[in-house]
Amino acid sequence: MKGIKITSSDINESFQIDSGNYSMTFMLSIKHFQGQEQLSIHLSGFDKDKNEDVKWFDQLIGPNKKIILEVIDGKEVISPKEIEKREESFIDKQKLETYLFLQRELKEKGLI
């Protein structure tokens, strides 16, 4: 099972989801509004087997910060800080939005 190892001055840990069907997302966010700048990193995922969104961290970082990401073969599971069940209605809504989007695309191309 694949995981993500994150190394920086604040973090030196490996993260993974103990599941056969999952996704993981690492995001670096840079926001610049009205002369203010904010940098943050975020690690989350989705465990399809349990129908759960999971989140390990969402933290601010300073400028000139070195962050190293590695894709690893995970052996150890670090429990997420937050776990939230997805509602069936949320999943149904996503499926309906995808269906309607694809339907519009096919109509625009004259295929239906």
C-alpha contacts under 8 A as a table, 3 or more apart, distances in Angstrom:
res1	aa1	res2	aa2	distance
1	M	16	Q	7.86
1	M	18	D	7.93
1	M	20	G	7.95
1	M	73	D	5.62
1	M	74	G	5.62
1	M	75	K	7.81
2	K	16	Q	6.83
2	K	71	V	6.68
2	K	72	I	5.52
2	K	73	D	4.57
2	K	74	G	5.32
3	G	14	S	6.84
3	G	15	F	5.55
3	G	16	Q	4.40
3	G	17	I	7.42
3	G	71	V	5.81
3	G	72	I	5.17
3	G	73	D	6.03
3	G	74	G	5.11
4	I	14	S	5.60
4	I	15	F	5.30
4	I	16	Q	6.49
4	I	69	L	6.71
4	I	70	E	5.67
4	I	71	V	4.87
4	I	72	I	5.87
4	I	74	G	7.84
5	K	12	N	7.33
5	K	13	E	5.72
5	K	14	S	4.04
5	K	15	F	6.21
5	K	68	I	7.95
5	K	69	L	5.73
5	K	70	E	5.03
5	K	71	V	6.41
5	K	72	I	6.63
6	I	11	I	6.40
6	I	12	N	5.72
6	I	13	E	5.76
6	I	14	S	6.31
6	I	67	I	6.97
6	I	68	I	5.73
6	I	69	L	4.88
6	I	70	E	6.64
7	T	10	D	7.73
7	T	11	I	5.34
7	T	12	N	4.39
7	T	13	E	6.76
7	T	67	I	5.82
7	T	68	I	5.05
7	T	69	L	6.64
8	S	11	I	5.09
8	S	12	N	6.29
8	S	65	K	7.64
8	S	66	K	6.03
8	S	67	I	4.86
8	S	68	I	6.49
9	S	12	N	7.72
9	S	66	K	7.81
14	S	74	G	7.46
14	S	76	E	7.55
14	S	77	V	7.91
14	S	78	I	7.39
15	F	74	G	7.50
15	F	76	E	7.65
15	F	77	V	6.30
15	F	78	I	5.75
16	Q	24	M	7.78
16	Q	74	G	6.34
16	Q	76	E	7.57
16	Q	77	V	5.78
16	Q	78	I	6.99
17	I	22	Y	6.87
17	I	24	M	7.94
17	I	45	G	7.80
17	I	47	D	6.97
17	I	77	V	6.76
18	D	77	V	6.69
19	S	22	Y	6.31
19	S	47	D	6.55
19	S	48	K	7.96
19	S	49	D	6.67
20	G	49	D	7.17
21	N	47	D	6.26
21	N	48	K	5.34
21	N	49	D	5.97
22	Y	45	G	7.15
22	Y	46	F	5.47
22	Y	47	D	4.56
22	Y	48	K	5.51
22	Y	49	D	7.59
23	S	45	G	5.30
23	S	46	F	5.25
23	S	47	D	6.81
24	M	43	L	7.39
24	M	44	S	5.83
24	M	45	G	4.07
24	M	46	F	6.58
25	T	42	H	7.86
25	T	43	L	5.72
25	T	44	S	5.37
25	T	45	G	5.73
26	F	41	I	7.30
26	F	42	H	5.66
26	F	43	L	4.59
26	F	44	S	6.72
27	M	41	I	5.61
27	M	42	H	5.10
27	M	43	L	6.55
28	L	39	L	7.38
28	L	40	S	5.90
28	L	41	I	4.59
28	L	42	H	6.57
29	S	38	Q	7.92
29	S	39	L	5.68
29	S	40	S	5.20
29	S	41	I	6.19
30	I	37	E	7.16
30	I	38	Q	5.85
30	I	39	L	4.68
30	I	40	S	6.71
31	K	36	Q	7.97
31	K	37	E	5.56
31	K	38	Q	5.10
31	K	39	L	6.45
32	H	35	G	6.53
32	H	36	Q	5.55
32	H	37	E	4.37
32	H	38	Q	6.47
33	F	36	Q	5.26
33	F	37	E	6.52
38	Q	60	L	7.31
38	Q	61	I	7.98
39	L	60	L	5.74
39	L	61	I	5.46
39	L	62	G	6.57
39	L	63	P	7.32
40	S	58	D	6.95
40	S	59	Q	5.42
40	S	60	L	4.13
40	S	61	I	5.25
41	I	57	F	7.78
41	I	58	D	5.73
41	I	59	Q	5.58
41	I	60	L	6.50
41	I	61	I	7.09
42	H	56	W	7.80
42	H	57	F	5.64
42	H	58	D	4.31
42	H	59	Q	6.60
43	L	55	K	6.16
43	L	56	W	5.62
43	L	57	F	5.55
43	L	58	D	6.63
44	S	53	D	7.53
44	S	54	V	5.53
44	S	55	K	4.15
44	S	56	W	5.86
44	S	57	F	7.29
45	G	53	D	5.90
45	G	54	V	5.14
45	G	55	K	6.37
46	F	51	N	7.27
46	F	52	E	5.75
46	F	53	D	4.52
46	F	54	V	5.90
47	D	50	K	5.64
47	D	51	N	5.69
47	D	52	E	5.21
47	D	53	D	6.40
47	D	54	V	7.41
48	K	51	N	4.68
48	K	52	E	6.66
49	D	52	E	7.98
50	K	85	K	7.91
51	N	85	K	6.01
51	N	86	R	5.75
52	E	83	I	6.39
52	E	84	E	5.44
52	E	85	K	4.46
52	E	86	R	5.63
53	D	83	I	5.80
53	D	84	E	5.19
53	D	85	K	6.33
53	D	86	R	6.76
54	V	80	P	6.00
54	V	81	K	7.66
54	V	82	E	5.66
54	V	83	I	4.60
54	V	84	E	6.45
55	K	80	P	5.41
55	K	81	K	5.96
55	K	82	E	5.09
55	K	83	I	6.60
56	W	79	S	7.60
56	W	80	P	4.51
56	W	81	K	5.10
56	W	82	E	6.73
57	F	81	K	7.12
61	I	65	K	7.18
62	G	65	K	6.05
74	G	77	V	7.60
80	P	83	I	6.72
86	R	90	F	6.72
86	R	91	I	7.33
87	E	90	F	5.22
87	E	91	I	6.71
88	E	91	I	5.15
88	E	92	D	6.10
89	S	92	D	4.94
89	S	93	K	5.94
90	F	93	K	5.07
90	F	94	Q	6.30
91	I	94	Q	5.11
91	I	95	K	6.26
92	D	95	K	5.09
92	D	96	L	6.13
93	K	96	L	5.11
93	K	97	E	6.15
94	Q	97	E	5.15
94	Q	98	T	6.21
95	K	98	T	5.14
95	K	99	Y	6.13
96	L	99	Y	5.00
96	L	100	L	6.12
97	E	100	L	5.20
97	E	101	F	6.08
98	T	101	F	5.10
98	T	102	L	6.16
99	Y	102	L	5.23
99	Y	103	Q	6.04
100	L	103	Q	4.96
100	L	104	R	6.18
101	F	104	R	5.25
101	F	105	E	6.27
102	L	105	E	4.99
102	L	106	L	6.20
103	Q	106	L	5.20
103	Q	107	K	6.23
104	R	107	K	5.09
104	R	108	E	6.14
105	E	108	E	5.16
105	E	109	K	6.40
106	L	109	K	5.13
106	L	110	G	6.22
106	L	111	L	5.25
106	L	112	I	5.98
107	K	110	G	4.92
107	K	111	L	5.86
107	K	112	I	5.26
108	E	111	L	7.73
